[in-house]
Amino acid sequence: MTAIKLSSTNQLNKEQALTSCPVTFTLSRIGGRWKPLIIFQLMSGTKRYGELKKAIPNISEKMLIQHLKELEADKLILRKAMPVVPPHVEYSLTDQGKELTPILGAMVGWAEKYNI
């Protein structure tokens, strides 16, 4: 993967957009193809990795793992590893993540009204 030049105009513009626009900031955290689906699955409660993979069958393992790590780093989900053999990991929404429920619900309403 190519290194990102931190002083590039593009990087500076991106940083400016993230810090000055709340909508851009929010979309940077929950946007994309898979993150909304992962968050939606966790809205109904704690899930294991296998349950998430089964609920979102078209996502690759690499993408699921990557997005779970990003959502955890952004403090939207909690990863809880159980000290048992075989390994048992559970994912759940944090309080911050739970606050996205009405936001995603409003987005569903808008999509149903204008697109789907």
Summary of the structure (lengths in Angstrom):
residues: 116
radius of gyration: 16.3
end to end distance: 36.6
largest distance: 49.2
contacts: 273
relative contact order: 0.12
helix: 59%
strand: 12%
